[in-house]
Amino acid sequence: MHQLPAAFRELAEGFYRPLAGQVAKRVMCGDVRVLGVSGAQGSGKSTFAEYVAELLRRDQGLTVVCLSLDDFYLTKAERELLVQQVHPLLATRGVPGTHDVQLASNVITGLLAGESVAIPRFDKSTDDRVCAERFEISDGKVDLIILEGWCVGARTQPQEALEEPINELERLEDANASWRAYVNSALASQYAELFSQIDYLILLHAPNFECVYQWRRMQEQKLRDNVGDKMELMDDQSLHRFIMHYERITRACLSELPAIADAVLELNLEHGVDSLSYKDCQAS
């Protein structure tokens, strides 16, 4: 296990390790093969998923593959085609309708079958999928797949809920609601099928939507630190506009998923965890 800051070790021992133990029990008895991890942007999904995966590999001897929904974004060229054929707002990656869901489903199916599978990767600094030669290869039996993403487990909204714009982006750039209708339709079809493969859903529940901006700003800086000048940081105005693309579904997830998820980690504004609860009250 990597050398971790004291604050993270306390978080991991108090919450992540017990939750990993619950997952391990279900994997070993055959109840769980696909674990979903959902949470708003910047909530720490990737760090959590990777840490739990490492615990399960080291302590339980399980073969675990982590997948990020982000790595299944459509290519820049494919999104540019959507811009021409459907709506200009689909140039921005992230919302349902901008992922290759069939590819994600095929990867999960192949992994569960023990096949040799090429796992795609997306480079956010270039806003495009990396070349196939840089895909990771998984070959052989997999005990658990962890799929993490900001809208994992999200539900479709009723048509009447789409009529009223939720922010300035929807009001000014999607006045006829065609973009949000397209996103909602994708969520109701392909994404619902993908998410139905999840056996156990964990939610990293942010305290409110307002903290997402601050967390996403931190995430942006971390990405810039990793890739250097290859990526240009968004200014405040650009970041606000970017986050508005996700506001509708993020708010719905914050409201709806706590009652749906199998386990909920209640986050605080400092990225700590205040509590861990299970849908199954028998969990300990």
CORQUI-V761997 format. One record per pair of residues at least 24 apart in sequence whose ideal C-beta (glycine too) atoms are under 7 Angstrom apart, sorted by the first residue. I is the first residue (numbers start at 1). GAP is how many residues later the second one is. If there is no record, write none. Layout:
I,GAP + I,GAP
This chain:
1,53 + 1,57 + 11,261 + 11,262 + 12,39 + 15,250 + 15,258 + 15,261 + 16,32 + 16,35 + 16,36 + 17,38 + 18,258 + 19,183 + 19,244 + 19,257 + 20,32 + 20,35 + 20,36 + 22,241 + 22,261 + 23,29 + 23,177 + 24,32 + 24,36 + 26,174 + 27,35 + 27,116 + 27,117 + 31,168 + 32,112 + 32,167 + 32,168 + 33,79 + 33,111 + 33,112 + 33,166 + 34,74 + 34,111 + 34,113 + 34,163 + 34,164 + 34,165 + 35,109 + 35,110 + 35,111 + 35,165 + 35,167 + 36,111 + 36,116 + 36,117 + 36,159 + 36,162 + 36,165 + 36,166 + 37,109 + 37,111 + 37,115 + 37,165 + 38,111 + 38,114 + 38,115 + 38,163 + 38,165 + 38,215 + 38,219 + 39,111 + 39,164 + 39,165 + 39,167 + 40,110 + 40,166 + 40,172 + 40,210 + 40,214 + 41,109 + 41,171 + 41,174 + 41,175 + 41,178 + 41,205 + 42,170 + 42,173 + 42,174 + 42,176 + 42,177 + 43,161 + 43,163 + 43,172 + 43,224 + 44,160 + 44,227 + 45,103 + 45,159 + 46,102 + 48,156 + 49,97 + 49,99 + 52,94 + 53,93 + 56,88 + 62,81 + 62,82 + 63,78 + 63,79 + 63,80 + 64,79 + 64,80 + 64,82 + 65,46 + 65,73 + 65,77 + 65,80 + 66,80 + 67,40 + 67,52 + 67,78 + 67,79 + 67,80 + 68,80 + 68,81 + 69,30 + 69,78 + 69,79 + 69,80 + 69,83 + 70,52 + 70,79 + 71,49 + 71,50 + 71,51 + 72,27 + 72,28 + 72,31 + 72,32 + 72,48 + 73,25 + 73,26 + 73,49 + 73,56 + 74,24 + 74,25 + 74,26 + 75,53 + 75,54 + 76,51 + 76,52 + 86,96 + 87,91 + 87,92 + 87,95 + 89,84 + 89,85 + 89,90 + 89,156 + 92,150 + 92,153 + 93,34 + 94,151 + 94,152 + 95,88 + 95,150 + 95,151 + 96,55 + 96,87 + 96,90 + 96,91 + 96,95 + 97,85 + 97,86 + 97,89 + 101,89 + 101,90 + 101,93 + 104,90 + 105,88 + 105,89 + 108,37 + 108,89 + 111,27 + 111,31 + 111,34 + 112,30 + 114,26 + 114,27 + 114,28 + 124,99 + 125,102 + 125,105 + 125,106 + 147,51 + 150,96 + 151,98 + 151,102 + 152,43 + 153,42 + 153,45 + 153,48 + 153,104 + 153,107 + 153,108 + 154,33 + 154,95 + 154,98 + 154,99 + 155,101 + 156,28 + 156,31 + 156,32 + 157,27 + 157,95 + 166,81 + 166,82 + 167,77 + 167,80 + 168,76 + 169,72 + 169,75 + 169,76 + 180,68 + 200,62 + 201,59 + 201,60 + 201,61 + 202,59 + 202,60 + 202,61 + 203,54 + 203,55 + 203,58 + 203,61 + 203,62 + 204,61 + 204,63 + 205,49 + 205,53 + 205,59 + 205,60 + 205,61 + 205,62 + 206,48 + 206,61 + 207,60 + 207,61 + 207,62 + 209,38 + 209,41 + 209,42 + 209,45 + 211,58 + 212,31 + 212,38 + 213,26 + 213,27 + 213,30 + 216,27
